[in-house]
Amino acid sequence: MTTVPQSPSAPPSAFPSVPPPTSPAVPPPAPPGRPPAVSTRIDTVERAAASPNVPQPWRELGLKEDEYARIREILGRRPTSSELAMYSVMWSEHCSYKSSKKHLTEQFGAKTTPQMREHLMVGMGENAGVVDIGQGWAVTFKIESHNHPSFVEPYQGAATGVGGIVRDIIAMGARPVAVMDQLRFGAIDHPDTARVGGGVVAGIGGYGNCLGLPNVGGETVFDPSYQGNPLVNAGCIGVMRHEDLHLANASGLGNRLVMFGARTGGDGIGGASVLASETFEDGGPSKRPSVQVGDPFTEKVLIECCLELFAAGVVEGISDFGAAGLSCATSELAASGDGGMYVDLDKVLLRDPTLTPEEILMSESQERMMAVVRPDRLGRFEQIAQRWDVEYSVLGEVIAGDRLLVDWRGQRVVDVDPRTVAKEGPVYDRPYARPTWQDSLQADTPDRLERPGSPAELRAAVLALAASPNQCSKAWVTDQYDRFVQGNTAAAMPDDAGVIRVDEASGLGVAIATDGSGRYTKLDPYAGGQLALAESYRNVACSGAVPLAVTDCLNFGSPLSPGSMWQLVQAMTGLADACQTLGVPVTGGNVSLYNETGEPGLIDSAINPTPVVGVLGVHDDVARAVRSGWADAGLAVYLLGATRSEFGGSAWAEVVHSHLGGLPPAVDMEAERALAQLLVDGAREGLFAAAHDLSEGGLAQGLVEACLRFGVGADIDLTGLLARDGLTEFELLFSETQARALVGVAPGKAEERLAGLALAQGIALAKLGETGGDALTIRTLFAIPLTEARAAFEATLPDRFA
Amino acid sequence: MIRIGVVTFPGTLDDGDALRACRLAGAEGVPLWHGDANLSGVDAVILPGGFSYGDYLRAGAIARFAPVMESVIAAAHGGMPVLGICNGFQVLTESHLLPGSMIKNNHRTFVCRETELIVASTATAWTCDFASDQRIVIPIKNQDGQFVADDRTLDELGATGRIVFRYAGWNPNGSRRDIAGIANEAGNVVGLMPHPEHAVELGFGPDGPGGPRTGRDGLGFFASVIARLGGVT
């Protein structure tokens, strides 16, 4: 679990910038060894106070010298080894957001207006944001990264990524109803991509399919920049009645602290600090022991147990165990509560009895939860836990005062102010600067690239894009995930957005889509953040849902590299500004840094900066959800939005010329808003037989996908549009101009109505032709039989991975 | 109203879907708990899909020893209609109510697809409402869905009309002789890998002749058992 302190209401950091090392003097770090050092004598608070100069392994635990000094300053003594373990994981980049917090607050915090908060029940700062979707229902959703572990151990890294995000959602008091994943792998033909890609997909399926949660969408992208740093982002949506909202705080003097679920083992120790918050280096010790191991069956039972506990009303507060394990759960619960907390570590149920207190506090063993329970309700809690054969143990209770006290073998090993651990970690204002190579990258426009001209060349380009790793069918991936379970999936991939029914009686439901272009963002990070939002917003609107809220997962390079830091700040700023224009709030999110393995400062040091943006929309009745392709012949096909010649970062430039340069497509958030309004209004009236957004690959790819969705062709005539927009056939077919969508409507009255809506929104409207037949025909240019298009579209991934 | 029990084991996933399907088909769905041998007087039982006990040993191998299964096995021998779906089918073979077994899919990956089935026998409690050789579209989703048995058993199943469903065209898991589902001698116990409970409601099932997500062929299973039990749909 990582909390994103993005809310302006979050307590001001007691510690805005890191002071230079101060007294007490910092002794030299201990020699490298298995962190943390296992002491034969228990390192008690008393002993720590009496032995200020004992060398401690703060460096091995990922702390910087000034951070260690700060801990000594806070405590007025050296930390015990247990306290050092807690601070080291909680002050890690992954848990404390120390490099991004300043900008998260300045951008998302400051730019979220009261009007944007209209539907927001819980904003940033909790496990996940909560959005009011009406009729007494609330939805919570979030995306988290599990990038580093998934490179070290693809199957378990991805599996536990799913498990972690699902527990985040449960910890809000919600029933998880769907998952989706956003994947970025290296070049599809690189030998290691089969290991990482195959392992990750198997891990997501192997874990997710056992939880009974439909997987309704996601992304799979291949690019050499992710070769040593694959991105595995996992998202989850949960629903609840308004009154069932639970927050992670420990309040109420005497309330018991109950740990339940899986036992605690030695797996994942230092996962957040040693693994997720550093770059990979050759020659270092294997970080595999830092990867957690998942048990989906235990998670499934834990989900049902939690839901029954919520229903029975026996839980006052609840927290999951994610990154930083017990250190995080205890310090965050206590820091958010109204009292102190006492914990007896001997009560923790162990898988490995030889674990030291430091290891127990750092372990990231999966499938564990912590509940705050009133003493008079413990009996009921035990009944429910026993019914599901879930192990539990009362670790301690909420006490008077404001200290977090932890005992081990009857001796005090932790005595800290939990706020200094969980909420008042270091905040850095990292230096950032526009990379020196940015200008030359933007100057290298696609204009010099040779363009197809003849009909045969254009036809070949259409098929080349359809078969390319990033435009081809992802069915090989998505067919390994259960999309039917729970019986509420109204739409899933390959439709533009996943649509889930929330209320069986009324048909009320939600749509969710996620997008993020590393290529666009590399060319212009500010625009890239906005374009990621624009596409997912468009996708949700294409399904007919009203876009309501945003979550993000920002995957970037090292915060210690000014260039990568600049990309992060630019993308955040662009995203926050775009959210303001559209009036949708960012409800929370996740930042994954250190996705960088190359020599610092070079154009290819880090991954393509990848802000993954998810948009949540609401359907008053999912029965009206619109498909991304036409299922019937005789429909009129229209293009919404004007097209300009825009090829920077385009799929055509990538597939045909392996080129990345110039500027990404222009951003026009007002146009996006108008288009979304038209799509939503039309869907409400049942106007659209199909609606599909245009993005990578442009009109050509959009038409191929819309035809292949249900195997119904189209007869298209572009002559009118070519004249209107003053473009060549090539430009019209492959440009990636934003704020455009394809729609299919019944001939006659519906066409008139569509024209009326377009006029009202000031959106350029052009009739392209009609559906039918078994080929995609572009008059005067070429025809592609759907069998040929499908072969190209569907063979790529199976040929590589099956 | 016909009462159909739906068993929940730890790790069962499709119990809610099966209960909804009973309701949509005009029966009363009755939740049954693995640890409780009491069948609550139901007229029929469904063992739904999922990963009971994580399937960490062998799919269905542990669930077969749950207290509720003693009652289900006894009731099945007494003629009560029992339907095992996916993991439920695996539980039925582990319980020796049905022959053969399921191993990992021949392509070794989990597969979730809409599959076309041929109804090879309408002589069972769960298929009597279908037309013989009727083609139906039912979603499939499994990891261990490859039905295997020795040739003598397979020959016997064929000769005695106990092969109830065959995969039409594409065989999604390498099952012997394209077998998707089978029945016991009496025809009251049926097991299949595909998921009829996922093809019962407009808008949430597979694509059908009526358009995207209009497939409701799964309702035939419930209509059959309701008719067999003398209820009205």
Boltz contact constraints between the chains, C-beta under 6 A:
constraints:
  - contact:
      token1: [A, 205]
      token2: [B, 110]
      max_distance: 6.0
  - contact:
      token1: [A, 209]
      token2: [B, 110]
      max_distance: 6.0
  - contact:
      token1: [A, 210]
      token2: [B, 51]
      max_distance: 6.0
  - contact:
      token1: [A, 212]
      token2: [B, 13]
      max_distance: 6.0
  - contact:
      token1: [A, 297]
      token2: [B, 11]
      max_distance: 6.0
  - contact:
      token1: [A, 297]
      token2: [B, 54]
      max_distance: 6.0
  - contact:
      token1: [A, 300]
      token2: [B, 11]
      max_distance: 6.0
  - contact:
      token1: [A, 301]
      token2: [B, 10]
      max_distance: 6.0
  - contact:
      token1: [A, 479]
      token2: [B, 111]
      max_distance: 6.0
  - contact:
      token1: [A, 479]
      token2: [B, 112]
      max_distance: 6.0
  - contact:
      token1: [A, 479]
      token2: [B, 113]
      max_distance: 6.0
  - contact:
      token1: [A, 480]
      token2: [B, 109]
      max_distance: 6.0
  - contact:
      token1: [A, 480]
      token2: [B, 110]
      max_distance: 6.0
  - contact:
      token1: [A, 482]
      token2: [B, 112]
      max_distance: 6.0
  - contact:
      token1: [A, 482]
      token2: [B, 141]
      max_distance: 6.0
  - contact:
      token1: [A, 484]
      token2: [B, 139]
      max_distance: 6.0
  - contact:
      token1: [A, 484]
      token2: [B, 198]
      max_distance: 6.0
  - contact:
      token1: [A, 485]
      token2: [B, 13]
      max_distance: 6.0
  - contact:
      token1: [A, 487]
      token2: [B, 17]
      max_distance: 6.0
  - contact:
      token1: [A, 487]
      token2: [B, 20]
      max_distance: 6.0
  - contact:
      token1: [A, 487]
      token2: [B, 204]
      max_distance: 6.0
  - contact:
      token1: [A, 490]
      token2: [B, 203]
      max_distance: 6.0
  - contact:
      token1: [A, 623]
      token2: [B, 203]
      max_distance: 6.0
  - contact:
      token1: [A, 627]
      token2: [B, 212]
      max_distance: 6.0
  - contact:
      token1: [A, 631]
      token2: [B, 211]
      max_distance: 6.0
  - contact:
      token1: [A, 631]
      token2: [B, 212]
      max_distance: 6.0
